[in-house]
Amino acid sequence: MVQATLEDDCAEVTESMEDETENLPAALKILSEMSTNAEQVSSLVDQMLERVRSGEFSTEYGLSFLEVKYQMLLDYLINLTFVVLRKCTGQSIENNPAIDRLIELRTVLEKIRPIDYKLRYQIDKLVKTATTGVEDKNDPSNFKARPDQLTDQLNQSDSEDDSDAESDDDENKKLRDKIYRPPKLTAMHFDDEPVKEKTRKQFERLKKRALNSSIIQEMKEEYMDIPIEISEGNKATQIYNKAQKERERFEEDNFIRLPITKADKHRQRQVTTLGTLGNEITSFRDISLLSGGQLSEKKGKKRKGTGGKKKHGKKRKFH
């Protein structure tokens, strides 16, 4: 039994040594490449530092966003290298402050990625202009309005008008042609809703209004098996009473008196006994849609009062 266990352990050790032997050339190649790349980066950084110190590269007008981003990337690489060094030397990285710093930097870099994406076009444009020294003529941002150039042209044309009196009219015409005049159009609401859709919505709105009318509510209470709610007045009166209670509660809580508008007075007259009684008996327009009625497109017009003054007779005095 012990001999079999030893044979298994020897087999596992042999397999692991074979795997290490196969992966060793690839690992040595990667290490040599890392060493070569590190030397190249180090020499490039030294050259850039010398050119910056000599004044060849000016960093005075750089972008603060990119400067912060590069500092964070450099700090991230330093901490990552420190963690790799501890792992290669066999030291523990548990509860190491470098791990927390790596997590913090990685989170911030992920959060600023949308900002970097939005500034990418402006950054590429500035880098290209600084490298070549020439702006792209086909750049869409070059076609925007430039009021400063328009002012220079106007001032130049004014000076020419003063020097030459005969060409005064021609220059004024040119100036009037160059001035931008907005089109004299009235702003209108664009309604892209088709006629059928508008008709359907109007029908649904009137149908809902008909179902909530006082006549339908009374018929439902009469013929349906639901319990009848005892209340004072019809639906309109209940809504008005509820609004009045809310108004009184607001006035009492805030110690103010709300003004009574014309609309409030009109609503108060509508819920009186004579007004509601006359409308409920003589008007069946609200429930006409439920019996197959058609929509009426005619709208009532308000009557205009005559502008004439009323004649008043003289009052007689009785002695």
C-alpha positions in Angstrom: 0.0 0.0 0.0 2.8 2.4 1.0 4.7 1.4 -2.2 1.7 2.3 -4.4 1.4 5.7 -2.8 5.1 6.4 -3.3 4.8 5.4 -7.0 1.8 7.8 -7.4 3.7 10.7 -5.8 6.7 10.0 -8.0 4.5 10.0 -11.1 2.9 13.3 -10.2 6.3 14.9 -9.5 7.5 13.6 -12.9 4.5 15.1 -14.7 4.9 18.5 -13.0 8.6 18.5 -13.9 7.8 17.7 -17.5 5.2 20.6 -17.6 7.7 23.0 -16.2 10.3 21.9 -18.7 7.9 22.5 -21.6 6.8 26.0 -20.2 10.2 27.1 -19.2 11.3 28.3 -22.7 8.1 30.3 -23.1 8.5 31.9 -19.7 12.2 32.8 -20.4 11.1 34.4 -23.7 8.4 36.5 -22.0 10.9 37.7 -19.4 13.4 38.7 -22.0 10.8 40.6 -23.9 9.7 42.4 -20.7 13.3 43.3 -20.0 13.7 44.7 -23.6 10.5 46.6 -23.5 11.3 48.1 -20.1 14.7 49.4 -21.4 13.0 50.9 -24.5 10.3 52.7 -22.3 13.0 53.9 -19.9 15.1 55.4 -22.7 12.0 57.0 -24.3 11.0 58.6 -21.0 14.5 59.9 -20.4 14.5 61.6 -23.8 11.1 63.2 -23.2 12.2 64.5 -19.8 15.3 66.1 -21.3 13.2 67.8 -24.0 10.7 69.0 -21.4 13.5 70.4 -19.2 15.1 72.1 -22.1 11.9 73.9 -23.0 11.3 72.1 -26.3 8.1 70.6 -25.0 5.8 73.1 -23.2 3.4 71.5 -20.7 1.9 74.8 -19.5 -1.3 74.6 -21.6 -2.0 70.9 -21.2 -5.3 69.3 -20.4 -5.8 68.8 -16.6 -8.0 65.8 -17.3 -5.3 64.0 -19.2 -2.7 64.9 -16.6 -4.8 63.4 -13.8 -5.5 60.3 -15.9 -1.8 59.7 -16.6 -0.8 60.2 -13.0 -3.5 57.6 -12.0 -2.2 55.2 -14.6 1.3 55.6 -13.4 0.3 55.0 -9.8 -1.7 52.0 -10.9 1.4 50.5 -12.6 3.6 51.2 -9.7 1.3 49.4 -7.2 0.8 46.5 -9.7 4.5 46.1 -10.1 5.0 46.0 -6.3 2.3 43.3 -5.9 3.9 41.2 -8.7 7.3 41.6 -7.0 6.0 40.3 -3.7 4.4 37.3 -5.4 7.6 36.5 -7.3 9.7 36.6 -4.1 7.2 34.4 -2.2 5.9 37.0 0.1 2.3 37.3 1.2 0.1 40.0 -0.2 -2.8 39.5 2.2 -4.0 42.8 3.8 -1.4 44.7 1.8 -2.3 48.4 1.3 -1.3 48.1 -2.4 -4.3 45.9 -3.1 -6.7 48.5 -1.7 -5.0 51.2 -3.7 -5.3 49.1 -6.9 -9.0 48.6 -6.4 -9.5 52.3 -5.8 -7.5 53.4 -8.9 -9.3 50.8 -11.1 -12.7 52.0 -9.9 -11.9 55.7 -10.7 -10.5 54.8 -14.1 -13.7 52.9 -14.9 -15.8 55.9 -13.8 -14.0 58.4 -15.9 -14.2 56.3 -19.1 -17.4 58.1 -20.3 -15.7 61.5 -19.9 -12.7 60.2 -21.9 -15.0 59.0 -24.6 -16.7 62.4 -24.9 -13.4 64.3 -25.0 -11.8 61.9 -27.5 -12.7 64.0 -30.6 -11.4 67.3 -29.1 -8.2 65.7 -27.9 -7.5 64.0 -31.2 -8.1 67.3 -33.0 -5.8 69.3 -30.7 -3.0 66.6 -31.0 -3.3 66.6 -34.8 -3.2 70.4 -34.9 -0.2 70.5 -32.6 1.6 67.8 -34.6 1.0 69.0 -38.1 0.5 72.7 -37.4 -2.4 72.9 -39.9 -6.1 72.7 -39.2 -8.3 70.4 -41.3 -10.4 72.3 -43.8 -13.1 69.6 -43.9 -13.6 69.7 -40.1 -17.4 70.2 -39.5 -16.7 72.5 -36.5 -15.1 75.0 -38.9 -18.4 75.7 -40.6 -20.0 77.2 -37.5 -21.0 80.9 -37.4 -18.3 83.4 -36.6 -19.8 86.8 -35.6 -16.4 88.4 -35.0 -15.5 88.0 -38.7 -18.9 89.5 -39.7 -18.2 92.5 -37.6 -14.8 93.0 -39.2 -16.3 92.9 -42.7 -19.0 95.5 -41.6 -16.3 97.9 -40.2 -14.2 97.5 -43.3 -17.2 98.3 -45.6 -18.1 101.3 -43.5 -14.6 102.8 -43.9 -14.8 102.3 -47.7 -18.2 104.0 -47.8 -16.8 107.1 -46.1 -14.0 107.4 -48.6 -16.1 107.0 -51.8 -19.4 108.9 -51.8 -20.5 107.7 -55.3 -20.4 104.0 -54.4 -22.4 104.6 -51.1 -25.6 103.1 -52.4 -24.0 100.0 -53.9 -22.1 99.3 -50.7 -25.2 99.7 -48.6 -27.0 97.2 -50.8 -24.2 94.7 -50.4 -24.3 95.2 -46.6 -28.1 94.6 -46.6 -27.6 91.4 -48.6 -25.0 90.1 -46.1 -27.2 90.7 -43.1 -29.0 87.6 -42.0 -32.7 88.0 -41.9 -34.8 85.2 -40.3 -37.8 84.0 -42.3 -41.1 85.7 -41.4 -42.9 82.6 -40.4 -45.2 82.1 -37.4 -44.2 79.3 -35.1 -46.9 76.6 -35.4 -47.4 73.4 -33.4 -46.4 70.3 -35.4 -49.1 67.8 -35.0 -48.1 64.5 -36.5 -51.1 62.6 -35.1 -53.4 61.3 -37.9 -57.0 62.2 -38.1 -58.2 58.7 -37.3 -56.1 58.6 -34.2 -57.4 61.9 -33.0 -61.0 60.8 -33.7 -60.5 57.6 -31.7 -59.0 59.4 -28.7 -61.9 61.9 -28.8 -64.4 59.1 -28.9 -62.8 57.3 -26.0 -62.7 60.5 -24.0 -66.4 61.2 -24.6 -67.3 57.6 -23.9 -65.6 57.7 -20.5 -67.4 61.0 -19.8 -70.7 59.4 -20.7 -70.1 56.4 -18.4 -69.4 58.7 -15.5 -72.5 60.8 -16.1 -75.2 61.0 -13.4 -77.9 59.2 -15.4 -75.7 56.1 -16.0 -74.6 56.1 -12.3 -78.3 56.1 -11.2 -79.1 53.3 -13.7 -76.3 51.2 -12.3 -77.4 51.6 -8.8 -81.0 50.7 -9.8 -80.4 47.5 -11.9 -77.1 46.1 -10.4 -76.8 44.1 -7.3 -74.2 46.3 -5.7 -75.2 48.1 -2.4 -76.4 51.6 -2.9 -74.3 54.3 -1.3 -76.4 56.9 0.4 -75.1 60.4 -0.5 -76.3 63.9 -0.9 -76.8 65.1 -4.4 -75.4 63.6 -7.6 -71.8 62.9 -8.7 -71.1 66.6 -9.7 -72.3 67.8 -6.3 -70.1 65.2 -4.5 -67.1 66.3 -6.4 -67.8 70.0 -5.7 -68.4 69.3 -2.0 -65.1 67.4 -1.8 -63.2 70.3 -3.5 -64.8 72.8 -1.1 -63.7 70.7 1.9 -60.2 70.6 0.6 -60.3 74.3 0.1 -61.5 75.0 3.6 -58.9 72.6 5.1 -56.1 74.5 3.2 -57.4 77.8 4.4 -57.6 76.7 8.0 -54.2 75.1 8.0 -52.4 78.1 6.4 -54.5 80.9 8.0 -55.2 82.5 4.6 -58.3 83.2 2.5 -58.2 82.0 -1.1 -59.7 84.3 -3.7 -62.9 83.2 -5.5 -62.4 83.4 -9.2 -65.1 83.6 -11.9 -64.6 79.9 -12.7 -65.3 79.0 -9.1 -68.5 81.1 -9.1 -69.6 79.5 -12.4 -68.9 76.0 -10.9 -71.0 76.9 -7.9 -73.9 77.9 -10.0 -73.7 74.7 -12.0 -74.1 72.5 -9.0 -77.2 74.3 -7.7 -80.5 72.5 -7.7 -82.1 74.3 -10.6 -78.9 74.1 -12.8 -78.3 70.4 -12.4 -81.9 69.4 -12.5 -82.4 71.2 -15.8 -79.4 69.6 -17.4 -80.1 66.1 -16.2 -83.7 66.2 -17.5 -83.3 67.9 -20.8 -79.8 67.0 -21.9 -79.0 63.5 -23.2 -75.9 64.5 -25.1 -73.5 62.8 -22.7 -74.9 59.3 -23.2 -75.7 59.6 -26.9 -72.4 57.8 -27.8 -73.5 54.7 -25.9 -76.5 54.3 -28.2 -74.5 54.6 -31.4 -74.4 58.3 -31.7 -71.8 60.2 -33.9 -69.2 62.7 -32.8 -70.3 66.2 -33.3 -67.5 68.5 -34.7 -69.4 71.7 -34.3 -68.4 73.8 -31.4 -70.6 76.3 -29.7 -69.7 79.9 -30.2 -69.9 82.5 -27.5 -72.4 85.3 -28.0 -70.9 88.7 -28.3 -72.7 91.3 -26.3 -73.9 94.4 -28.1 -71.8 97.4 -27.6 -74.8 99.7 -27.1 -75.3 101.5 -23.9 -78.5 101.0 -21.9 -80.8 103.9 -21.8 -81.9 105.0 -18.4 -85.0 107.1 -17.9 -85.0 110.1 -15.7 -86.2 109.5 -12.2 -89.2 111.6 -11.2 -89.1 113.4 -7.9 -92.3 113.4 -5.8 -92.8 116.4 -3.6 
